[in-house]
Structure formats: C-alpha cells, structure tokens
Amino acid sequence: QVQLVESGGGLVQPGGSLRLSCAYSGNINSFWTMGWYRQVPGKQRELVAATTEGGSANYADSVRGRFTISRASAKNTVYLQMNSLKPEDTAVYYCKANSPLWARASLGSYWGQGTQVTVSS
C-alpha cells in the first residue's frame, strides 16, 4: 500500500529557511514523479514544485529561485528546501506521488496528509 508522510514544517521568520521531507513507501519507484503542493483556507491547492520523468523539475513562478525539490531514491525520500521565506508562503504543504502515465489508470496518484508551514514575525 502506498504511503506518504510529510515532516519538517513549523514556524519560521520571514527570510528564514526550512526543509520539508516526504518519506514514501509501497510500490513507488524511480518511474514515479513526485511533487509538492500547498493550500491555504478558501483557496485552490497549487503546485509548488515537481519532478519530471526526464529528471528535471518544474516550479511555480512565486517560488522559483527560492525553493528546490530534490530526491534521495535510496532513502525513499523527497525534499523541498525553502529559502528566503515570505509570509505568503504560509500554507499546508502536501507531498504527491504520481504513477507513470502509462499506468495511471490502474495505479493512480497519492497524497500525504500535509505539514503546516507558518512564516511570521
């Protein structure tokens, strides 16, 4: 059974840094892509960063240059390094695992439970 567990969230001052971790288990392998999303009350969940099948990464315009997604496959973990944090980065951050497109209909995608990040003075 696929499972995703986020950790590393907390309270940080503007301009500070935080690293989120997503530990995964189950049938997830290197052919799956991984992503980080965030959501605030009353707003749509938005993509923050995601890996691609080609080994690159996509970022939201609002975080490009400040956030970095990385993957340690041997440790079954995906990270989101967040630098120069701003109050508008405050949200619940979710980890997502996507099965390969050719198997999406049968294997689907999975979400973690989320971790709270609060940027405030």
N, C-alpha and C positions, 0 to 999 in steps of 0.2 A: 504494500500500500504506500502510495506517495505521501510524503510528509515534508512540510517546510516550516522552519522555526526561525523567526527573526529575533535579533538581540542587539544591544548596543545603543538603544535610544535613551534619551534623557534630556535634562535641562542644560543649555549652554548659552553663553553670552554672545551677542552679535559680534561677528568677526572671528569667532572660535571655530573649532573643528570637532568632528565626530565621525566615527567609523561604525557603520552598521554591518552586521553579519547575518547571513541566511544559510543555515545548515539544512541540507536536504538528505532524504533517504528514500528508499524504494527503488523503482525502476528507472529513475533519472540517470542518464548517461551523457557522454560528451556530444551526442547528436541533438540534445535538447538545448533550447535557448533559454536564457534567464533574464529577468527584468525587475526593476524597482519602480514602484508606483507610489503616489501619495494622494491623500484625500483629506479635506477639511469639511466640517459640517455644512451641509447645504450645497456643496459643490461636487462636480463630477470628478471621479478618480482620474488622475492624469499620469501619463508616462513620464518618468524621471530619467531613466537610463535603461538600456537593454543591450544584450549581446546579440550578435548575428551568427548565422551558420558559417559565414566566411571568416569569423574570428575578430571582427571589428566591433564597434559599439556606436549606438545612437544616443543622443542626449537632447533633452528639452532645451530650447533656447535660453530659458531662465536659469539653467544650471551649468550650461556649457562653459568650461574653463574653471569651474569651481568644484564640480563633482567628478569622481572617477569610479567606474564599475570595473571590478576585476574578479577573476575566478581561480580558485585553487581546487582543481578537479580531484587531485589526490586526497584532499581533505573533505571533499563533498561540501564545499562552502563557496558562497558568492558574497563579495563585499561591496559596500558603497562608501567610499571615502568622501566626506563632505567638508570642504574648507570654505573660509570666508562666509560663514553662515549669516543669513539675514532673517529678520522677524517673519518675513513672508514665506520662509522655508518651513515654518511651523505646520505640522501635519502628522497624521498617522501614516507611516511608511510600510508598504506591503511588498513582499517578495513574490514573484510569479515564475512558474516553470511551464514552458511550452514544449510539448512533444513535437517531433519532426512533422512538417506539414503533410507528408505522405501518410502519416499515421495519426493525424489529428482527430479524425472521425472516431477512431477506436480508443485512443489513449487520452485525448483532450489536454486541458491545461489545469494547473492547480495554483491555489493561493495560500500564503501563510496567514497567520492571524493578525499580523501587524505589530509595530512598535512605535510608541509616541516619541516625537522629536519636538521640543519646545525651545525656540530661540527668543530669549528675552533678557533684559537688563534687570 
